[in-house]
Amino acid sequence: PVDSTGRHIKSVYAKIFFGRIPDIDRILYIDSDTIVADSIRKLWNTNMDKYAIAGVETINTPNAKRKIKLKVDDLVINDGVALMNLKLWREKNFEKKCLNFVKKWNGNPPVLSEGTINSVCKGYICRLNLKYNLTSAAIDYSAKEIELLTGCSYYSQEQINSAVKSPCIIHYVSGFHNRPWNKKSTHPFKQYYLKYKKISKW
């Protein structure tokens, strides 16, 4: 059963089941703790012919990768923003494979849906430009610092600088700064959230 989510809700696993949606072969999933700051047209048009899912590489450690049977240089994406080729997802039977992976971990796989998808879909994952899922760590730390802290390579400093200068999707993950909807937020990109809050009737 998919029932162990910690602080997360069960909907984090929803993307595993998107292949059941009829007459749709491509879908873009975006977490709710995000702001879309620029056009996603280029993201949507990403060539996915050989890939079942695309995302921005997440900051990970060799030990974390080994837990889900991946090698140090294997790609691991953050599934908070995920572009999915549902046609290939169905063809490769990834829904069933993901469910089997979750069951193997007794409902509690490492990093929940993210660990599951990265392990199961190895070889069918596309690495996106960092600007499509810019998290706090990439804003706060340099490429060299991230590599020293994690023991894994990440995006180049040039790629980080470009994403920070022109972000497309900002992901306000926890762990580095208060999110901008909290009092006294320290997030360096809180102004993007506050801009839309100001013009929203909610």
C-alpha positions in Angstrom: 0.0 0.0 0.0 1.1 3.6 -0.7 0.5 4.9 2.8 3.7 6.0 4.4 4.3 9.7 3.5 5.7 11.3 6.6 5.0 15.1 6.5 3.8 14.7 2.9 0.3 13.9 1.8 -0.5 10.8 -0.3 -1.0 13.0 -3.4 2.8 13.1 -3.9 2.3 9.7 -5.6 -0.4 11.0 -8.0 2.0 11.4 -10.9 2.7 7.6 -10.9 -1.0 7.1 -12.0 -1.2 9.9 -14.7 -0.9 7.2 -17.4 -4.5 6.3 -16.6 -5.8 9.6 -17.9 -7.3 8.8 -21.4 -6.4 10.7 -24.6 -3.4 12.6 -23.0 0.2 11.7 -23.9 2.0 14.6 -22.3 1.5 16.2 -18.9 3.3 18.8 -16.8 3.2 18.3 -13.1 4.1 21.3 -10.8 4.1 21.2 -7.0 1.9 23.8 -5.3 4.8 25.4 -3.4 6.1 27.1 -6.6 5.7 30.2 -8.6 5.8 30.2 -12.4 7.9 33.4 -13.2 8.3 33.0 -17.0 6.9 31.3 -20.0 6.9 27.4 -19.8 6.4 27.1 -23.6 10.0 25.9 -24.2 9.7 23.5 -21.3 6.5 22.0 -22.7 8.1 21.5 -26.1 11.0 19.5 -24.7 11.8 16.6 -27.0 10.6 13.6 -25.0 10.7 10.9 -27.6 13.2 8.8 -25.7 12.2 9.8 -22.2 9.3 8.9 -19.9 9.9 11.8 -17.5 12.0 15.0 -17.4 13.0 17.1 -14.4 15.7 19.2 -12.9 18.6 17.3 -11.3 18.3 17.3 -7.5 21.1 17.8 -5.0 21.9 14.3 -3.7 24.6 12.2 -2.0 26.2 9.0 -3.0 24.6 7.2 0.0 21.2 8.5 -0.9 21.6 7.2 -4.5 22.9 3.8 -3.3 19.8 3.3 -1.2 17.7 3.2 -4.3 20.2 1.1 -6.2 21.7 3.9 -8.3 25.3 4.7 -9.0 27.0 8.0 -8.0 26.9 9.4 -11.5 23.3 8.4 -12.2 20.8 11.2 -12.8 18.3 11.9 -10.0 15.7 14.5 -10.5 13.4 16.5 -8.2 9.9 15.4 -9.1 8.3 18.6 -7.8 8.3 19.7 -11.5 7.9 16.8 -13.9 7.2 16.7 -17.6 5.9 13.3 -18.5 5.6 11.3 -21.7 2.6 9.3 -20.8 2.7 7.2 -24.0 6.1 5.8 -23.1 5.1 5.7 -19.4 2.4 3.3 -20.4 4.5 1.3 -22.9 7.2 0.7 -20.3 4.5 -0.2 -17.6 6.1 2.2 -15.2 3.0 2.5 -13.1 3.2 -1.1 -12.1 6.9 -1.0 -11.7 6.6 2.0 -9.4 4.0 0.3 -7.3 6.1 -2.8 -7.0 9.0 -0.7 -5.8 6.9 1.0 -3.1 5.6 -2.4 -2.0 9.2 -3.7 -1.8 9.9 -0.9 0.7 6.7 -1.7 2.7 5.1 1.6 1.6 8.0 3.7 2.7 10.6 4.1 -0.1 13.4 6.6 0.3 12.2 10.1 -0.7 8.8 8.7 -1.5 7.7 9.2 -5.1 11.0 10.9 -6.0 13.1 7.9 -4.9 10.6 5.5 -6.6 10.5 7.3 -10.0 14.3 7.8 -10.1 15.1 4.2 -9.4 12.4 2.7 -11.6 12.8 5.0 -14.6 16.6 5.0 -14.8 17.6 5.4 -18.4 14.4 7.1 -19.3 14.9 10.4 -17.5 15.7 13.7 -19.2 17.7 16.4 -17.3 16.1 19.9 -17.7 17.6 23.3 -17.4 17.9 24.4 -13.7 15.7 27.4 -14.3 12.6 25.1 -14.5 12.9 24.1 -10.9 15.0 26.5 -9.0 15.4 25.7 -5.4 17.0 27.6 -2.5 20.1 25.5 -2.4 21.0 26.5 -5.9 20.5 30.1 -5.0 22.5 29.9 -1.8 25.5 27.8 -2.7 28.0 27.7 -5.6 28.5 24.7 -7.8 31.8 24.0 -6.1 30.2 24.2 -2.6 27.4 21.8 -3.6 29.9 19.3 -4.9 32.0 19.5 -1.8 29.0 19.1 0.5 27.4 16.2 -1.4 30.2 14.4 -3.1 28.3 14.6 -6.4 28.6 16.9 -9.4 25.7 19.3 -10.1 25.0 22.0 -12.6 28.0 24.2 -13.6 28.4 27.6 -12.0 27.5 29.2 -15.3 24.2 27.3 -15.5 23.4 28.2 -11.9 24.1 31.9 -12.5 21.8 31.8 -15.6 19.0 30.1 -13.7 19.2 32.5 -10.8 19.3 35.5 -13.1 16.3 34.3 -15.2 14.2 31.7 -13.3 11.2 30.1 -14.9 9.8 28.0 -12.0 10.8 28.9 -8.5 10.3 26.0 -6.0 10.1 27.2 -2.4 11.3 24.0 -0.7 11.7 23.8 3.0 15.0 23.5 4.8 16.9 26.6 3.8 14.5 29.6 4.2 11.1 30.3 5.5 8.7 30.1 2.6 7.4 33.5 1.5 3.8 32.9 2.8 5.3 32.6 6.3 6.0 35.7 8.5 9.6 37.1 8.3 10.5 35.0 5.3 14.2 35.1 4.4 13.8 33.6 1.0 15.8 35.7 -1.5 13.1 35.3 -4.2 10.1 36.0 -2.0 9.2 39.0 -4.1 7.9 36.7 -6.9 5.4 35.2 -4.6 4.4 38.5 -3.0 3.9 40.0 -6.5 1.2 37.4 -7.4 -0.3 37.5 -3.9 -0.8 41.2 -4.3 -2.8 40.9 -7.6 -4.7 37.7 -6.5 -8.2 38.0 -5.2 -7.4 35.2 -2.8 
